[in-house]
């Protein structure tokens, strides 16, 4: 029996191939990790946010509460 492709859609085999390729690309990116400069920026932002919460500065809390 031949796969019936819905109009404008992809058959299951093509969807599976695309899924495998996307997974392989994603895994490769995840293995690269976070560059040091981004990790440092995240640490600085987290530290500034924590300090704002400790100081009770509502303008710097997430959501502006």
mmCIF file of the N, C-alpha and C atoms, coordinates in Angstrom:
data_MODEL
# 
_entry.id   MODEL 
# 
loop_
_atom_site.group_PDB 
_atom_site.id 
_atom_site.type_symbol 
_atom_site.label_atom_id 
_atom_site.label_alt_id 
_atom_site.label_comp_id 
_atom_site.label_asym_id 
_atom_site.label_entity_id 
_atom_site.label_seq_id 
_atom_site.pdbx_PDB_ins_code 
_atom_site.Cartn_x 
_atom_site.Cartn_y 
_atom_site.Cartn_z 
_atom_site.occupancy 
_atom_site.B_iso_or_equiv 
_atom_site.pdbx_formal_charge 
_atom_site.auth_seq_id 
_atom_site.auth_comp_id 
_atom_site.auth_asym_id 
_atom_site.auth_atom_id 
_atom_site.pdbx_PDB_model_num 
ATOM 1   N N  . UNK A 1 1  ? 0.834  -1.176 0.000  1.00 0.00 ? 1  UNK A N  1 
ATOM 2   C CA . UNK A 1 1  ? 0.000  0.000  0.000  1.00 0.00 ? 1  UNK A CA 1 
ATOM 3   C C  . UNK A 1 1  ? 0.882  1.243  0.000  1.00 0.00 ? 1  UNK A C  1 
ATOM 4   N N  . UNK A 1 2  ? 0.526  2.205  -0.801 1.00 0.00 ? 2  UNK A N  1 
ATOM 5   C CA . UNK A 1 2  ? 1.300  3.424  -0.952 1.00 0.00 ? 2  UNK A CA 1 
ATOM 6   C C  . UNK A 1 2  ? 0.832  4.473  0.054  1.00 0.00 ? 2  UNK A C  1 
ATOM 7   N N  . UNK A 1 3  ? 1.812  5.236  0.636  1.00 0.00 ? 3  UNK A N  1 
ATOM 8   C CA . UNK A 1 3  ? 1.440  6.324  1.551  1.00 0.00 ? 3  UNK A CA 1 
ATOM 9   C C  . UNK A 1 3  ? 0.636  7.370  0.803  1.00 0.00 ? 3  UNK A C  1 
ATOM 10  N N  . UNK A 1 4  ? -0.454 7.764  1.391  1.00 0.00 ? 4  UNK A N  1 
ATOM 11  C CA . UNK A 1 4  ? -1.280 8.818  0.810  1.00 0.00 ? 4  UNK A CA 1 
ATOM 12  C C  . UNK A 1 4  ? -0.884 10.118 1.476  1.00 0.00 ? 4  UNK A C  1 
ATOM 13  N N  . UNK A 1 5  ? -0.441 11.066 0.675  1.00 0.00 ? 5  UNK A N  1 
ATOM 14  C CA . UNK A 1 5  ? 0.006  12.343 1.201  1.00 0.00 ? 5  UNK A CA 1 
ATOM 15  C C  . UNK A 1 5  ? -1.166 13.322 1.184  1.00 0.00 ? 5  UNK A C  1 
ATOM 16  N N  . UNK A 1 6  ? -1.533 13.837 2.357  1.00 0.00 ? 6  UNK A N  1 
ATOM 17  C CA . UNK A 1 6  ? -2.603 14.826 2.363  1.00 0.00 ? 6  UNK A CA 1 
ATOM 18  C C  . UNK A 1 6  ? -2.189 16.053 1.556  1.00 0.00 ? 6  UNK A C  1 
ATOM 19  N N  . UNK A 1 7  ? -3.166 16.703 0.984  1.00 0.00 ? 7  UNK A N  1 
ATOM 20  C CA . UNK A 1 7  ? -2.885 17.877 0.168  1.00 0.00 ? 7  UNK A CA 1 
ATOM 21  C C  . UNK A 1 7  ? -2.153 18.920 1.011  1.00 0.00 ? 7  UNK A C  1 
ATOM 22  N N  . UNK A 1 8  ? -0.964 19.307 0.553  1.00 0.00 ? 8  UNK A N  1 
ATOM 23  C CA . UNK A 1 8  ? -0.179 20.322 1.239  1.00 0.00 ? 8  UNK A CA 1 
ATOM 24  C C  . UNK A 1 8  ? 0.557  19.807 2.463  1.00 0.00 ? 8  UNK A C  1 
ATOM 25  N N  . UNK A 1 9  ? 0.529  18.500 2.732  1.00 0.00 ? 9  UNK A N  1 
ATOM 26  C CA . UNK A 1 9  ? 1.181  17.944 3.917  1.00 0.00 ? 9  UNK A CA 1 
ATOM 27  C C  . UNK A 1 9  ? 2.345  17.055 3.555  1.00 0.00 ? 9  UNK A C  1 
ATOM 28  N N  . UNK A 1 10 ? 3.014  16.550 4.584  1.00 0.00 ? 10 UNK A N  1 
ATOM 29  C CA . UNK A 1 10 ? 4.146  15.651 4.390  1.00 0.00 ? 10 UNK A CA 1 
ATOM 30  C C  . UNK A 1 10 ? 3.774  14.270 4.904  1.00 0.00 ? 10 UNK A C  1 
ATOM 31  N N  . UNK A 1 11 ? 4.240  13.256 4.192  1.00 0.00 ? 11 UNK A N  1 
ATOM 32  C CA . UNK A 1 11 ? 3.934  11.898 4.656  1.00 0.00 ? 11 UNK A CA 1 
ATOM 33  C C  . UNK A 1 11 ? 4.778  11.564 5.890  1.00 0.00 ? 11 UNK A C  1 
ATOM 34  N N  . UNK A 1 12 ? 4.445  10.468 6.545  1.00 0.00 ? 12 UNK A N  1 
ATOM 35  C CA . UNK A 1 12 ? 5.087  10.091 7.804  1.00 0.00 ? 12 UNK A CA 1 
ATOM 36  C C  . UNK A 1 12 ? 6.593  9.877  7.644  1.00 0.00 ? 12 UNK A C  1 
ATOM 37  N N  . UNK A 1 13 ? 7.018  9.315  6.530  1.00 0.00 ? 13 UNK A N  1 
ATOM 38  C CA . UNK A 1 13 ? 8.446  9.067  6.316  1.00 0.00 ? 13 UNK A CA 1 
ATOM 39  C C  . UNK A 1 13 ? 9.230  10.377 6.260  1.00 0.00 ? 13 UNK A C  1 
ATOM 40  N N  . UNK A 1 14 ? 8.711  11.339 5.543  1.00 0.00 ? 14 UNK A N  1 
ATOM 41  C CA . UNK A 1 14 ? 9.393  12.634 5.432  1.00 0.00 ? 14 UNK A CA 1 
ATOM 42  C C  . UNK A 1 14 ? 9.394  13.342 6.779  1.00 0.00 ? 14 UNK A C  1 
ATOM 43  N N  . UNK A 1 15 ? 8.278  13.289 7.497  1.00 0.00 ? 15 UNK A N  1 
ATOM 44  C CA . UNK A 1 15 ? 8.224  13.900 8.822  1.00 0.00 ? 15 UNK A CA 1 
ATOM 45  C C  . UNK A 1 15 ? 9.262  13.262 9.746  1.00 0.00 ? 15 UNK A C  1 
ATOM 46  N N  . UNK A 1 16 ? 9.396  11.954 9.663  1.00 0.00 ? 16 UNK A N  1 
ATOM 47  C CA . UNK A 1 16 ? 10.372 11.246 10.492 1.00 0.00 ? 16 UNK A CA 1 
ATOM 48  C C  . UNK A 1 16 ? 11.798 11.666 10.150 1.00 0.00 ? 16 UNK A C  1 
ATOM 49  N N  . UNK A 1 17 ? 12.099 11.767 8.872  1.00 0.00 ? 17 UNK A N  1 
ATOM 50  C CA . UNK A 1 17 ? 13.440 12.189 8.450  1.00 0.00 ? 17 UNK A CA 1 
ATOM 51  C C  . UNK A 1 17 ? 13.741 13.605 8.943  1.00 0.00 ? 17 UNK A C  1 
ATOM 52  N N  . UNK A 1 18 ? 12.784 14.486 8.803  1.00 0.00 ? 18 UNK A N  1 
ATOM 53  C CA . UNK A 1 18 ? 12.957 15.867 9.281  1.00 0.00 ? 18 UNK A CA 1 
ATOM 54  C C  . UNK A 1 18 ? 13.183 15.865 10.796 1.00 0.00 ? 18 UNK A C  1 
ATOM 55  N N  . UNK A 1 19 ? 12.402 15.068 11.504 1.00 0.00 ? 19 UNK A N  1 
ATOM 56  C CA . UNK A 1 19 ? 12.554 14.968 12.956 1.00 0.00 ? 19 UNK A CA 1 
ATOM 57  C C  . UNK A 1 19 ? 13.939 14.495 13.361 1.00 0.00 ? 19 UNK A C  1 
ATOM 58  N N  . UNK A 1 20 ? 14.459 13.485 12.669 1.00 0.00 ? 20 UNK A N  1 
ATOM 59  C CA . UNK A 1 20 ? 15.798 12.970 12.977 1.00 0.00 ? 20 UNK A CA 1 
ATOM 60  C C  . UNK A 1 20 ? 16.864 14.029 12.715 1.00 0.00 ? 20 UNK A C  1 
ATOM 61  N N  . UNK A 1 21 ? 16.735 14.747 11.600 1.00 0.00 ? 21 UNK A N  1 
ATOM 62  C CA . UNK A 1 21 ? 17.703 15.792 11.278 1.00 0.00 ? 21 UNK A CA 1 
ATOM 63  C C  . UNK A 1 21 ? 17.661 16.924 12.302 1.00 0.00 ? 21 UNK A C  1 
ATOM 64  N N  . UNK A 1 22 ? 16.465 17.340 12.669 1.00 0.00 ? 22 UNK A N  1 
ATOM 65  C CA . UNK A 1 22 ? 16.331 18.409 13.669 1.00 0.00 ? 22 UNK A CA 1 
ATOM 66  C C  . UNK A 1 22 ? 16.915 17.982 15.012 1.00 0.00 ? 22 UNK A C  1 
ATOM 67  N N  . UNK A 1 23 ? 16.650 16.730 15.404 1.00 0.00 ? 23 UNK A N  1 
ATOM 68  C CA . UNK A 1 23 ? 17.180 16.220 16.668 1.00 0.00 ? 23 UNK A CA 1 
ATOM 69  C C  . UNK A 1 23 ? 18.706 16.207 16.640 1.00 0.00 ? 23 UNK A C  1 
ATOM 70  N N  . UNK A 1 24 ? 19.299 15.791 15.531 1.00 0.00 ? 24 UNK A N  1 
ATOM 71  C CA . UNK A 1 24 ? 20.753 15.750 15.410 1.00 0.00 ? 24 UNK A CA 1 
ATOM 72  C C  . UNK A 1 24 ? 21.342 17.153 15.497 1.00 0.00 ? 24 UNK A C  1 
ATOM 73  N N  . UNK A 1 25 ? 20.693 18.111 14.838 1.00 0.00 ? 25 UNK A N  1 
ATOM 74  C CA . UNK A 1 25 ? 21.173 19.496 14.895 1.00 0.00 ? 25 UNK A CA 1 
ATOM 75  C C  . UNK A 1 25 ? 21.051 20.050 16.305 1.00 0.00 ? 25 UNK A C  1 
ATOM 76  N N  . UNK A 1 26 ? 19.933 19.798 16.964 1.00 0.00 ? 26 UNK A N  1 
ATOM 77  C CA . UNK A 1 26 ? 19.707 20.277 18.320 1.00 0.00 ? 26 UNK A CA 1 
ATOM 78  C C  . UNK A 1 26 ? 20.752 19.682 19.263 1.00 0.00 ? 26 UNK A C  1 
ATOM 79  N N  . UNK A 1 27 ? 20.986 18.377 19.164 1.00 0.00 ? 27 UNK A N  1 
ATOM 80  C CA . UNK A 1 27 ? 21.970 17.723 20.029 1.00 0.00 ? 27 UNK A CA 1 
ATOM 81  C C  . UNK A 1 27 ? 23.353 18.328 19.843 1.00 0.00 ? 27 UNK A C  1 
ATOM 82  N N  . UNK A 1 28 ? 23.701 18.649 18.608 1.00 0.00 ? 28 UNK A N  1 
ATOM 83  C CA . UNK A 1 28 ? 25.000 19.256 18.322 1.00 0.00 ? 28 UNK A CA 1 
ATOM 84  C C  . UNK A 1 28 ? 25.117 20.621 18.996 1.00 0.00 ? 28 UNK A C  1 
ATOM 85  N N  . UNK A 1 29 ? 24.072 21.420 18.929 1.00 0.00 ? 29 UNK A N  1 
ATOM 86  C CA . UNK A 1 29 ? 24.081 22.750 19.551 1.00 0.00 ? 29 UNK A CA 1 
ATOM 87  C C  . UNK A 1 29 ? 24.171 22.625 21.066 1.00 0.00 ? 29 UNK A C  1 
ATOM 88  N N  . UNK A 1 30 ? 23.432 21.692 21.647 1.00 0.00 ? 30 UNK A N  1 
ATOM 89  C CA . UNK A 1 30 ? 23.453 21.500 23.099 1.00 0.00 ? 30 UNK A CA 1 
ATOM 90  C C  . UNK A 1 30 ? 24.849 21.092 23.563 1.00 0.00 ? 30 UNK A C  1 
ATOM 91  N N  . UNK A 1 31 ? 25.518 20.254 22.799 1.00 0.00 ? 31 UNK A N  1 
ATOM 92  C CA . UNK A 1 31 ? 26.871 19.806 23.170 1.00 0.00 ? 31 UNK A CA 1 
ATOM 93  C C  . UNK A 1 31 ? 27.865 20.962 23.182 1.00 0.00 ? 31 UNK A C  1 
ATOM 94  N N  . UNK A 1 32 ? 27.604 22.013 22.418 1.00 0.00 ? 32 UNK A N  1 
ATOM 95  C CA . UNK A 1 32 ? 28.528 23.149 22.369 1.00 0.00 ? 32 UNK A CA 1 
ATOM 96  C C  . UNK A 1 32 ? 28.549 23.918 23.683 1.00 0.00 ? 32 UNK A C  1 
ATOM 97  N N  . UNK A 1 33 ? 27.469 23.877 24.429 1.00 0.00 ? 33 UNK A N  1 
ATOM 98  C CA . UNK A 1 33 ? 27.432 24.575 25.712 1.00 0.00 ? 33 UNK A CA 1 
ATOM 99  C C  . UNK A 1 33 ? 27.237 26.069 25.553 1.00 0.00 ? 33 UNK A C  1 
ATOM 100 N N  . UNK A 1 34 ? 27.248 26.748 26.691 1.00 0.00 ? 34 UNK A N  1 
ATOM 101 C CA . UNK A 1 34 ? 27.051 28.198 26.722 1.00 0.00 ? 34 UNK A CA 1 
ATOM 102 C C  . UNK A 1 34 ? 28.426 28.866 26.718 1.00 0.00 ? 34 UNK A C  1 
ATOM 103 N N  . UNK A 1 35 ? 28.659 29.804 25.814 1.00 0.00 ? 35 UNK A N  1 
ATOM 104 C CA . UNK A 1 35 ? 29.946 30.510 25.813 1.00 0.00 ? 35 UNK A CA 1 
ATOM 105 C C  . UNK A 1 35 ? 30.172 31.228 27.152 1.00 0.00 ? 35 UNK A C  1 
ATOM 106 N N  . UNK A 1 36 ? 31.426 31.328 27.556 1.00 0.00 ? 36 UNK A N  1 
ATOM 107 C CA . UNK A 1 36 ? 31.769 31.947 28.837 1.00 0.00 ? 36 UNK A CA 1 
ATOM 108 C C  . UNK A 1 36 ? 31.217 33.355 28.980 1.00 0.00 ? 36 UNK A C  1 
ATOM 109 N N  . UNK A 1 37 ? 31.263 34.141 27.910 1.00 0.00 ? 37 UNK A N  1 
ATOM 110 C CA . UNK A 1 37 ? 30.788 35.537 28.016 1.00 0.00 ? 37 UNK A CA 1 
ATOM 111 C C  . UNK A 1 37 ? 29.284 35.589 28.281 1.00 0.00 ? 37 UNK A C  1 
ATOM 112 N N  . UNK A 1 38 ? 28.520 34.641 27.724 1.00 0.00 ? 38 UNK A N  1 
ATOM 113 C CA . UNK A 1 38 ? 27.079 34.601 27.998 1.00 0.00 ? 38 UNK A CA 1 
ATOM 114 C C  . UNK A 1 38 ? 26.817 34.151 29.428 1.00 0.00 ? 38 UNK A C  1 
ATOM 115 N N  . UNK A 1 39 ? 27.571 33.165 29.891 1.00 0.00 ? 39 UNK A N  1 
ATOM 116 C CA . UNK A 1 39 ? 27.409 32.681 31.262 1.00 0.00 ? 39 UNK A CA 1 
ATOM 117 C C  . UNK A 1 39 ? 27.697 33.808 32.246 1.00 0.00 ? 39 UNK A C  1 
ATOM 118 N N  . UNK A 1 40 ? 28.718 34.599 31.974 1.00 0.00 ? 40 UNK A N  1 
ATOM 119 C CA . UNK A 1 40 ? 29.060 35.731 32.852 1.00 0.00 ? 40 UNK A CA 1 
ATOM 120 C C  . UNK A 1 40 ? 27.941 36.778 32.846 1.00 0.00 ? 40 UNK A C  1 
ATOM 121 N N  . UNK A 1 41 ? 27.385 37.075 31.690 1.00 0.00 ? 41 UNK A N  1 
ATOM 122 C CA . UNK A 1 41 ? 26.264 38.023 31.620 1.00 0.00 ? 41 UNK A CA 1 
ATOM 123 C C  . UNK A 1 41 ? 25.068 37.524 32.427 1.00 0.00 ? 41 UNK A C  1 
ATOM 124 N N  . UNK A 1 42 ? 24.779 36.244 32.325 1.00 0.00 ? 42 UNK A N  1 
ATOM 125 C CA . UNK A 1 42 ? 23.662 35.660 33.070 1.00 0.00 ? 42 UNK A CA 1 
ATOM 126 C C  . UNK A 1 42 ? 23.915 35.784 34.566 1.00 0.00 ? 42 UNK A C  1 
ATOM 127 N N  . UNK A 1 43 ? 25.154 35.501 35.003 1.00 0.00 ? 43 UNK A N  1 
ATOM 128 C CA . UNK A 1 43 ? 25.486 35.633 36.427 1.00 0.00 ? 43 UNK A CA 1 
ATOM 129 C C  . UNK A 1 43 ? 25.291 37.072 36.897 1.00 0.00 ? 43 UNK A C  1 
ATOM 130 N N  . UNK A 1 44 ? 25.726 38.039 36.082 1.00 0.00 ? 44 UNK A N  1 
ATOM 131 C CA . UNK A 1 44 ? 25.574 39.452 36.452 1.00 0.00 ? 44 UNK A CA 1 
ATOM 132 C C  . UNK A 1 44 ? 24.108 39.835 36.539 1.00 0.00 ? 44 UNK A C  1 
ATOM 133 N N  . UNK A 1 45 ? 23.312 39.407 35.567 1.00 0.00 ? 45 UNK A N  1 
ATOM 134 C CA . UNK A 1 45 ? 21.886 39.724 35.586 1.00 0.00 ? 45 UNK A CA 1 
ATOM 135 C C  . UNK A 1 45 ? 21.185 39.083 36.776 1.00 0.00 ? 45 UNK A C  1 
ATOM 136 N N  . UNK A 1 46 ? 21.519 37.838 37.053 1.00 0.00 ? 46 UNK A N  1 
ATOM 137 C CA . UNK A 1 46 ? 20.933 37.160 38.208 1.00 0.00 ? 46 UNK A CA 1 
ATOM 138 C C  . UNK A 1 46 ? 21.306 37.882 39.499 1.00 0.00 ? 46 UNK A C  1 
ATOM 139 N N  . UNK A 1 47 ? 22.549 38.320 39.600 1.00 0.00 ? 47 UNK A N  1 
ATOM 140 C CA . UNK A 1 47 ? 23.005 39.032 40.797 1.00 0.00 ? 47 UNK A CA 1 
ATOM 141 C C  . UNK A 1 47 ? 22.293 40.366 40.960 1.00 0.00 ? 47 UNK A C  1 
ATOM 142 N N  . UNK A 1 48 ? 22.110 41.097 39.866 1.00 0.00 ? 48 UNK A N  1 
ATOM 143 C CA . UNK A 1 48 ? 21.420 42.387 39.927 1.00 0.00 ? 48 UNK A CA 1 
ATOM 144 C C  . UNK A 1 48 ? 19.960 42.202 40.302 1.00 0.00 ? 48 UNK A C  1 
ATOM 145 N N  . UNK A 1 49 ? 19.332 41.163 39.778 1.00 0.00 ? 49 UNK A N  1 
ATOM 146 C CA . UNK A 1 49 ? 17.925 40.894 40.092 1.00 0.00 ? 49 UNK A CA 1 
ATOM 147 C C  . UNK A 1 49 ? 17.779 40.522 41.569 1.00 0.00 ? 49 UNK A C  1 
ATOM 148 N N  . UNK A 1 50 ? 18.691 39.697 42.063 1.00 0.00 ? 50 UNK A N  1 
ATOM 149 C CA . UNK A 1 50 ? 18.637 39.295 43.468 1.00 0.00 ? 50 UNK A CA 1 
ATOM 150 C C  . UNK A 1 50 ? 18.838 40.505 44.367 1.00 0.00 ? 50 UNK A C  1 
ATOM 151 N N  . UNK A 1 51 ? 19.762 41.380 44.028 1.00 0.00 ? 51 UNK A N  1 
ATOM 152 C CA . UNK A 1 51 ? 20.005 42.580 44.830 1.00 0.00 ? 51 UNK A CA 1 
ATOM 153 C C  . UNK A 1 51 ? 18.776 43.486 44.834 1.00 0.00 ? 51 UNK A C  1 
ATOM 154 N N  . UNK A 1 52 ? 18.109 43.609 43.700 1.00 0.00 ? 52 UNK A N  1 
ATOM 155 C CA . UNK A 1 52 ? 16.905 44.445 43.617 1.00 0.00 ? 52 UNK A CA 1 
ATOM 156 C C  . UNK A 1 52 ? 15.804 43.865 44.500 1.00 0.00 ? 52 UNK A C  1 
ATOM 157 N N  . UNK A 1 53 ? 15.675 42.559 44.537 1.00 0.00 ? 53 UNK A N  1 
ATOM 158 C CA . UNK A 1 53 ? 14.646 41.931 45.363 1.00 0.00 ? 53 UNK A CA 1 
ATOM 159 C C  . UNK A 1 53 ? 14.965 42.104 46.841 1.00 0.00 ? 53 UNK A C  1 
ATOM 160 N N  . UNK A 1 54 ? 16.226 41.989 47.208 1.00 0.00 ? 54 UNK A N  1 
ATOM 161 C CA . UNK A 1 54 ? 16.632 42.162 48.598 1.00 0.00 ? 54 UNK A CA 1 
ATOM 162 C C  . UNK A 1 54 ? 16.388 43.598 49.045 1.00 0.00 ? 54 UNK A C  1 
ATOM 163 N N  . UNK A 1 55 ? 16.682 44.545 48.142 1.00 0.00 ? 55 UNK A N  1 
ATOM 164 C CA . UNK A 1 55 ? 16.513 45.961 48.467 1.00 0.00 ? 55 UNK A CA 1 
ATOM 165 C C  . UNK A 1 55 ? 15.047 46.375 48.423 1.00 0.00 ? 55 UNK A C  1 
ATOM 166 N N  . UNK A 1 56 ? 14.186 45.530 47.885 1.00 0.00 ? 56 UNK A N  1 
ATOM 167 C CA . UNK A 1 56 ? 12.765 45.852 47.804 1.00 0.00 ? 56 UNK A CA 1 
ATOM 168 C C  . UNK A 1 56 ? 12.464 46.896 46.745 1.00 0.00 ? 56 UNK A C  1 
ATOM 169 N N  . UNK A 1 57 ? 13.253 46.935 45.698 1.00 0.00 ? 57 UNK A N  1 
ATOM 170 C CA . UNK A 1 57 ? 13.050 47.879 44.593 1.00 0.00 ? 57 UNK A CA 1 
ATOM 171 C C  . UNK A 1 57 ? 12.060 47.296 43.612 1.00 0.00 ? 57 UNK A C  1 
ATOM 172 N N  . UNK A 1 58 ? 10.766 47.720 43.669 1.00 0.00 ? 58 UNK A N  1 
ATOM 173 C CA . UNK A 1 58 ? 9.756  47.117 42.787 1.00 0.00 ? 58 UNK A CA 1 
ATOM 174 C C  . UNK A 1 58 ? 9.992  47.387 41.316 1.00 0.00 ? 58 UNK A C  1 
ATOM 175 N N  . UNK A 1 59 ? 10.732 48.397 40.964 1.00 0.00 ? 59 UNK A N  1 
ATOM 176 C CA . UNK A 1 59 ? 10.974 48.711 39.568 1.00 0.00 ? 59 UNK A CA 1 
ATOM 177 C C  . UNK A 1 59 ? 11.884 47.715 38.898 1.00 0.00 ? 59 UNK A C  1 
ATOM 178 N N  . UNK A 1 60 ? 12.652 46.952 39.674 1.00 0.00 ? 60 UNK A N  1 
ATOM 179 C CA . UNK A 1 60 ? 13.586 46.001 39.099 1.00 0.00 ? 60 UNK A CA 1 
ATOM 180 C C  . UNK A 1 60 ? 13.146 44.565 39.253 1.00 0.00 ? 60 UNK A C  1 
ATOM 181 N N  . UNK A 1 61 ? 12.069 44.318 39.974 1.00 0.00 ? 61 UNK A N  1 
ATOM 182 C CA . UNK A 1 61 ? 11.559 42.957 40.103 1.00 0.00 ? 61 UNK A CA 1 
ATOM 183 C C  . UNK A 1 61 ? 10.874 42.546 38.822 1.00 0.00 ? 61 UNK A C  1 
ATOM 184 N N  . UNK A 1 62 ? 10.914 41.279 38.534 1.00 0.00 ? 62 UNK A N  1 
ATOM 185 C CA . UNK A 1 62 ? 10.257 40.748 37.329 1.00 0.00 ? 62 UNK A CA 1 
ATOM 186 C C  . UNK A 1 62 ? 8.772  41.007 37.407 1.00 0.00 ? 62 UNK A C  1 
ATOM 187 N N  . UNK A 1 63 ? 8.211  41.538 36.363 1.00 0.00 ? 63 UNK A N  1 
ATOM 188 C CA . UNK A 1 63 ? 6.780  41.817 36.322 1.00 0.00 ? 63 UNK A CA 1 
ATOM 189 C C  . UNK A 1 63 ? 6.429  43.193 36.881 1.00 0.00 ? 63 UNK A C  1 
ATOM 190 N N  . UNK A 1 64 ? 7.425  43.922 37.423 1.00 0.00 ? 64 UNK A N  1 
ATOM 191 C CA . UNK A 1 64 ? 7.169  45.276 37.919 1.00 0.00 ? 64 UNK A CA 1 
ATOM 192 C C  . UNK A 1 64 ? 6.306  45.324 39.155 1.00 0.00 ? 64 UNK A C  1 
ATOM 193 N N  . UNK A 1 65 ? 6.275  44.247 39.933 1.00 0.00 ? 65 UNK A N  1 
ATOM 194 C CA . UNK A 1 65 ? 5.428  44.206 41.130 1.00 0.00 ? 65 UNK A CA 1 
ATOM 195 C C  . UNK A 1 65 ? 6.037  44.976 42.250 1.00 0.00 ? 65 UNK A C  1 
# 
